[in-house]
Amino acid sequence: MVVPASPGQRVNERRQLALTLLVAGTFFMENLDGTILATAAPTIGRAYGVDSAAIGIAITAYLVTLAVLIPISGWLTERLGARTVFAGAIAVFTIASALCAVSTDLTQLTAMRVLQGAGGAMMVPVGRLAVLRVTEKRDLVRAIAWLTWPALAAPIFAPLVGGLIVTYAGWQWIFLLNIPLGAVAFVAALRLTPVDIAPTRKPLDWIGFVLTFTGVGGVVVFGALLADSSAPLGAVVVSGVAGAVLTATAIWHLSRTDHPLLDLRAFRIETFRVTHAGGSLFRLTISAVPFLLPLFFQDALGWSPVQAGAVVLALFVGNLVIKPATTPMLTRWGFRSVLVWSTAGAVVTMALSAFIAPVTPIALVVALLLVSGMTRSTGFTAYNTIAFADVPSDEMTGANTLASTVQQIAAGLGVAVGAVALRFGAPVASAVGLDSVSGAYRVAFLIIAVIALGSVIEAVRLSRTAGENIRPPRRMRART
């Protein structure tokens, strides 16, 4: 027998849902702005009188800032409270968006993108932490399902939205659209977000901050340079070596200090560890697909940008179609089975994308992308939910900050992985006698499919009982 919820419980549930939707909306803004600028690069380049490739520095600056500043978000939240940091981050992001729109040269735009990234770095982890703190374990699956869609939808919408904006409005509107959305989100954040100031204030781990800042920055810059065929070899090697050495030193320091900037204890928990091992490979390759597909459709199949962007939307349709079934699937089969099948399905759809040809019926292409979107959504939701299944409440802030850092690095390197796979795909395609253009993309899809196999292996090794403490009872299936 299910006990009806009291009026007070219903109010709390509505407030929790409103906060979750608010955070999901800010996530979408942050993710969209990380990818949409690539579509407008040629237009902005002409406006500033520079080559379109030079605009890449504004994209990289945003992604690097996101990655390197996320680790400090947990410390700020404990000192200032979730409401202050989250609302302040929204304000910084919105103001920086306006300043990006009025920038008169590439230097100004890059500087404002750094400021925008600083706001985004606080919005993402602090917003999710606020949701985690007000969500009971039994409702975690549903809450994370709402928080998952922005990371899935933004990279898919970016090519089409960016193309439409630069074609029919002006590239400045990429940033101006954030102003009314940010204003509404700021007011909502003040009303909905709990304060949650920690009773004890830990000192800032300055050594850990510097090492993490430079190490993570080096890794992200290395990925961006490796993806750029015009980047000097020396810069690629230096950034790669520096990033690896500094990151390794940061890990050594964080595992030994009393008050680490990033609390690595969460890695001792199986569900958290698997989520950020195989889960990182999943995020890397999944992020590469929306980058490769529009280029493949245009360069290899001769489609228009709008046609390519419209077909890629099938990925998002797949995300939406499967979303209502995600919780029932986890309820019936458990996290391990869902992760195995969703990651395996993602690998298969990546590999099949390599065989799309000009004669392939458009309906078949859409069907493939629809299934791909369904596997993406299911895998993301399962990974993001089980990550915090066994994390104690007193370790949630540290685990959330660590998770956000690892996930941002994986997402930031996703496009780089796709670009690197494409670079290596060209000589491989020539060696086996494939067409130089389409063959490079076909090999690239196969490369990322092989990388994604690592997530399948990790899912298979996961305990069968993993996530049972947050697995919804079957009687709740109809309600969720």
C-alpha positions in Angstrom: 0.0 0.0 0.0 1.4 3.4 -1.1 0.8 6.2 1.5 -0.4 9.4 -0.2 2.0 12.3 -0.1 1.1 15.1 2.4 0.6 18.7 1.2 4.0 19.6 2.6 5.6 16.8 0.7 3.9 17.7 -2.5 5.2 21.3 -2.1 8.7 20.1 -1.5 8.5 17.8 -4.6 7.3 20.7 -6.8 10.1 22.9 -5.5 12.7 20.1 -6.1 11.4 19.6 -9.6 11.5 23.4 -10.3 15.1 23.6 -9.1 16.1 20.5 -11.2 14.6 22.1 -14.3 16.3 25.4 -13.6 19.7 23.7 -13.2 19.0 21.7 -16.4 18.3 24.9 -18.3 21.6 26.5 -17.1 23.4 23.3 -18.1 22.0 23.6 -21.6 23.2 27.2 -21.9 26.6 26.3 -20.8 26.9 23.2 -23.0 25.4 25.0 -26.1 27.9 27.9 -25.8 30.8 25.4 -25.7 30.0 24.1 -29.1 27.8 26.6 -31.1 30.7 29.0 -31.8 32.3 26.6 -34.2 29.5 27.0 -36.7 29.9 30.8 -36.6 33.7 30.8 -36.9 33.8 31.7 -40.6 31.3 34.6 -40.1 33.1 35.9 -37.0 36.5 35.6 -38.8 35.3 37.8 -41.6 33.9 40.4 -39.2 37.2 40.6 -37.4 39.4 40.3 -40.5 41.1 37.1 -39.4 41.1 33.5 -40.7 38.2 31.4 -39.4 40.6 28.9 -37.9 41.9 31.7 -35.6 38.5 31.8 -33.9 39.4 28.4 -32.4 41.3 30.2 -29.6 38.0 31.7 -28.4 36.5 28.2 -28.3 39.5 26.6 -26.6 39.7 29.5 -24.0 36.1 28.7 -23.0 36.7 25.0 -22.6 40.0 25.4 -20.8 38.5 27.8 -18.3 35.6 25.5 -17.6 37.9 22.6 -17.0 40.4 24.4 -14.7 38.0 26.3 -12.5 35.5 23.6 -11.7 37.8 22.1 -9.0 37.5 25.3 -6.9 33.6 25.3 -7.1 33.3 22.9 -4.1 35.4 25.1 -1.9 33.5 28.2 -2.8 30.2 26.5 -2.2 31.2 25.4 1.3 32.3 29.0 2.2 29.6 31.0 0.5 26.6 28.6 0.1 25.1 27.1 -3.0 22.6 29.9 -3.5 25.2 32.7 -3.6 27.6 30.8 -5.8 25.0 29.4 -8.2 23.2 32.8 -8.7 26.5 34.6 -8.9 27.7 32.2 -11.6 24.5 32.8 -13.6 25.1 36.6 -13.4 28.7 36.3 -14.5 27.8 34.0 -17.4 25.0 36.3 -18.5 27.1 39.5 -18.3 30.0 37.9 -20.1 27.6 36.8 -22.8 26.6 40.4 -23.4 30.3 41.5 -23.5 31.0 38.7 -26.0 28.4 40.1 -28.3 29.8 43.7 -28.2 33.5 42.6 -28.6 35.2 44.4 -31.4 38.2 42.1 -32.0 39.3 38.6 -31.3 41.4 39.6 -28.3 38.3 41.0 -26.6 36.1 38.1 -27.6 38.6 35.6 -26.2 38.9 37.5 -22.9 35.1 37.6 -22.5 34.9 33.9 -23.3 37.3 33.3 -20.4 34.9 35.3 -18.2 32.0 33.4 -19.6 33.8 30.1 -18.9 34.4 31.1 -15.3 30.7 31.6 -14.8 29.9 28.3 -16.5 32.5 26.5 -14.4 30.5 27.4 -11.2 27.0 26.9 -12.7 27.5 23.3 -13.7 28.8 21.6 -10.5 27.1 23.9 -8.0 23.7 23.6 -9.6 23.9 19.9 -9.7 25.1 19.8 -6.0 22.1 21.9 -5.0 19.8 19.3 -6.7 21.7 16.4 -5.1 21.3 17.9 -1.6 17.5 18.3 -1.8 16.9 15.0 -3.6 16.3 11.8 -1.7 18.0 8.6 -2.8 14.7 7.1 -4.1 14.2 10.1 -6.4 17.8 10.3 -7.6 17.2 8.4 -10.9 14.4 10.8 -12.0 16.3 13.9 -11.0 19.5 12.9 -12.8 17.4 12.0 -15.9 16.4 15.6 -16.1 20.0 16.8 -15.6 21.3 14.5 -18.3 19.5 15.9 -21.4 21.4 19.2 -21.7 24.8 17.4 -22.3 23.1 15.3 -24.9 21.0 17.9 -26.6 23.3 20.9 -26.8 26.0 19.4 -29.1 23.3 18.2 -31.4 21.4 21.4 -31.6 24.5 23.6 -31.9 25.2 23.1 -35.7 21.6 23.8 -36.7 21.0 26.6 -34.3 24.3 28.2 -35.0 23.7 27.9 -38.8 20.3 29.5 -38.5 21.5 32.4 -36.3 24.5 33.4 -38.5 22.3 33.0 -41.7 19.2 34.9 -40.6 20.3 37.2 -37.7 23.9 37.8 -36.9 26.6 35.9 -34.9 26.1 38.3 -31.9 22.8 36.7 -31.3 24.6 33.5 -30.2 25.4 35.4 -27.1 22.5 37.9 -26.9 20.0 35.1 -26.5 21.6 34.2 -23.1 20.7 37.6 -21.6 16.9 37.2 -21.1 17.4 33.5 -20.3 20.1 34.4 -17.8 18.0 37.1 -16.2 15.1 34.7 -15.6 17.5 32.0 -14.3 19.1 34.4 -11.9 15.8 35.4 -10.2 14.7 31.7 -10.1 18.0 30.7 -8.5 17.6 33.2 -5.7 14.1 31.8 -5.0 14.7 28.1 -5.4 18.3 27.3 -4.3 19.1 26.5 -0.7 21.9 28.4 1.0 23.7 25.3 2.5 26.8 27.0 4.0 29.1 24.4 5.5 29.4 24.6 9.3 33.2 24.4 9.1 35.3 26.2 6.5 38.3 24.3 5.2 41.4 26.3 4.1 42.0 26.5 0.3 44.5 24.0 -0.9 46.6 26.5 -2.9 49.2 23.9 -4.0 46.5 21.6 -5.2 44.7 24.4 -7.0 47.9 25.5 -8.9 48.8 21.9 -9.8 45.2 21.0 -10.9 44.8 24.3 -12.7 48.0 23.9 -14.8 47.7 20.1 -15.2 44.1 20.0 -16.4 44.7 23.1 -18.5 47.7 21.4 -20.2 45.7 18.3 -20.9 42.8 20.3 -22.5 45.2 22.4 -24.5 47.0 19.3 -25.7 43.8 17.9 -27.0 42.9 21.1 -28.8 46.4 21.3 -30.4 46.5 17.7 -31.3 43.2 18.1 -33.2 44.6 21.2 -35.1 46.6 20.1 -38.1 48.4 23.4 -38.3 49.6 23.4 -34.6 53.4 23.3 -34.2 54.7 19.9 -33.2 56.7 21.4 -30.4 53.7 23.0 -28.8 51.8 19.7 -29.0 54.6 17.8 -27.3 55.2 20.4 -24.6 51.5 20.8 -23.7 51.1 17.0 -23.6 54.1 16.3 -21.4 53.5 19.3 -19.1 49.8 18.3 -18.7 50.7 14.7 -17.9 53.4 15.5 -15.4 51.5 18.2 -13.6 48.3 16.1 -13.5 50.3 13.2 -12.0 51.9 15.5 -9.5 48.4 16.9 -8.6 47.1 13.4 -8.0 50.0 12.6 -5.8 49.5 15.8 -3.8 45.7 15.5 -3.5 46.0 11.9 -2.2 48.3 13.0 0.7 47.1 16.5 1.9 44.7 16.9 4.8 42.3 19.3 3.0 42.6 18.6 -0.7 41.1 20.8 -3.4 39.7 17.6 -5.0 38.8 14.8 -2.7 39.9 11.6 -4.4 38.3 9.3 -1.8 35.3 8.8 -4.0 37.4 6.7 -6.3 37.4 4.0 -3.6 33.7 3.5 -4.3 33.1 1.0 -7.1 30.1 2.7 -8.7 31.8 6.1 -8.7 35.1 4.7 -10.0 33.4 2.8 -12.9 31.4 5.8 -13.8 34.5 7.8 -14.3 36.6 5.1 -16.0 34.4 3.5 -18.6 32.1 6.4 -18.3 34.8 8.8 -19.4 35.4 6.7 -22.5 31.7 6.8 -23.2 31.5 10.5 -22.8 34.6 11.0 -25.0 33.3 9.0 -27.9 29.7 10.2 -27.6 30.8 13.8 -27.7 32.8 13.1 -30.9 29.8 11.8 -32.8 27.8 15.1 -33.1 31.1 16.7 -34.2 31.8 14.1 -37.0 28.4 13.6 -38.3 27.6 17.1 -39.7 31.0 17.3 -41.3 30.6 13.8 -42.8 27.2 14.6 -44.3 28.6 17.8 -45.9 32.1 16.8 -47.0 31.4 13.2 -48.0 27.8 13.1 -48.9 27.5 16.7 -50.3 24.6 17.8 -48.1 23.9 21.4 -47.2 24.6 22.6 -43.7 20.9 23.0 -42.8 20.1 19.5 -44.2 23.0 18.0 -42.2 22.0 19.8 -39.0 18.4 18.8 -39.4 19.2 15.1 -39.8 21.5 15.1 -36.8 18.5 16.2 -34.8 17.4 12.6 -35.0 19.9 11.9 -32.2 18.0 14.3 -30.0 14.7 12.7 -31.0 16.1 9.4 -29.9 17.1 11.0 -26.5 13.5 12.2 -26.0 11.8 8.9 -27.2 13.7 6.8 -24.7 13.6 9.2 -21.8 10.3 8.0 -20.3 11.5 4.4 -20.5 14.8 5.0 -18.8 13.6 4.7 -15.2 11.4 1.6 -15.9 14.4 -0.1 -17.6 16.7 0.6 -14.6 13.8 -0.6 -12.3 13.4 -3.9 -14.2 16.9 -4.8 -15.2 19.2 -2.9 -12.9 22.2 -0.6 -13.7 24.7 -3.2 -14.8 22.4 -4.7 -17.5 21.3 -1.3 -18.8 24.9 0.0 -18.9 26.1 -3.1 -20.8 23.4 -2.9 -23.4 23.4 0.9 -23.8 27.2 1.1 -24.2 27.3 -1.9 -26.6 24.5 -0.3 -28.6 26.5 3.0 -28.8 29.5 1.0 -30.1 27.4 -0.7 -32.8 25.8 2.6 -34.0 29.2 4.3 -34.2 30.6 1.4 -36.3 27.5 1.4 -38.6 27.9 5.1 -39.2 31.1 4.2 -41.1 29.0 2.5 -43.8 26.6 5.3 -44.6 26.9 6.0 -48.3 25.4 8.5 -50.8 23.0 5.7 -51.9 21.9 5.0 -48.3 18.1 5.8 -47.9 17.7 8.9 -45.7 15.1 7.0 -43.7 17.7 4.4 -42.8 20.2 7.1 -41.8 17.5 8.7 -39.5 16.7 5.3 -38.0 20.3 4.7 -37.2 20.7 8.1 -35.6 17.4 7.6 -33.7 18.8 4.3 -32.1 22.1 6.1 -31.5 20.3 8.8 -29.6 18.4 6.2 -27.5 21.7 4.5 -26.5 23.3 7.8 -25.7 20.5 8.9 -23.4 20.2 5.6 -21.6 23.9 5.3 -21.0 24.3 8.9 -19.8 21.4 8.7 -17.4 22.6 5.4 -15.9 26.2 6.6 -15.5 25.2 10.0 -14.0 22.8 8.4 -11.6 24.9 5.5 -10.3 27.9 7.8 -9.8 26.5 9.1 -6.5 24.6 5.9 -5.4 27.0 4.9 -2.7 28.6 8.3 -1.9 28.0 9.3 1.8 26.2 12.6 2.4 29.2 14.2 4.1 31.3 13.4 1.0 28.8 14.6 -1.6 30.4 18.0 -2.2 33.8 16.6 -2.8 32.5 13.7 -5.0 30.3 16.1 -7.0 33.3 18.5 -7.7 35.5 15.6 -8.7 32.8 14.2 -11.0 32.3 17.5 -12.6 36.0 18.0 -13.2 36.5 14.5 -14.8 33.3 14.8 -16.9 34.2 18.3 -18.2 37.7 17.1 -19.2 36.1 14.1 -21.0 33.5 16.3 -22.8 36.1 18.9 -23.6 38.4 16.3 -25.2 35.5 14.7 -27.1 35.7 17.0 -30.1 39.5 16.6 -30.1 39.2 12.8 -30.1 36.9 13.1 -33.2 39.3 15.5 -34.9 42.3 13.3 -34.2 40.5 10.2 -35.4 39.7 12.1 -38.6 43.4 13.1 -39.0 44.6 9.5 -38.6 41.7 8.3 -40.7 42.9 10.0 -43.8 46.3 8.1 -44.3 44.7 4.9 -43.2 41.9 5.3 -45.8 44.5 6.0 -48.5 46.5 3.0 -47.5 43.5 0.6 -47.9 42.3 2.2 -51.1 39.3 4.1 -49.9 38.2 7.5 -51.1 40.3 10.2 -49.5 37.4 12.3 -48.2 34.7 9.8 -47.2 37.2 7.1 -46.3 38.8 9.3 -43.6 35.4 9.7 -41.9 34.6 6.0 -42.2 37.9 5.1 -40.5 37.3 7.8 -37.8 33.9 6.3 -36.9 35.5 2.9 -36.6 38.3 4.3 -34.4 35.9 5.9 -31.9 33.9 2.7 -31.9 37.0 0.8 -30.8 37.7 3.4 -28.1 34.1 3.1 -26.9 34.6 -0.7 -26.4 36.4 0.2 -23.2 33.1 1.4 -21.6 31.4 -1.9 -22.5 34.2 -3.9 -20.8 33.9 -1.7 -17.6 30.2 -2.2 -17.6 30.5 -5.9 -17.8 32.9 -5.9 -14.9 30.4 -3.9 -12.7 28.9 -5.8 -9.8 25.4 -7.1 -10.5 24.1 -5.5 -7.3 25.6 -2.0 -8.1 23.1 0.8 -7.5 20.5 -1.4 -5.8 20.2 1.2 -3.0 18.8 3.8 -5.4 17.0 1.4 -7.8 13.3 2.4 -7.7 10.9 -0.3 -6.5 8.9 -1.8 -9.3 5.6 -0.4 -7.9 7.0 3.1 -8.7 7.4 2.4 -12.4 4.0 3.7 -13.4 4.5 6.9 -11.3 8.0 7.7 -12.9 
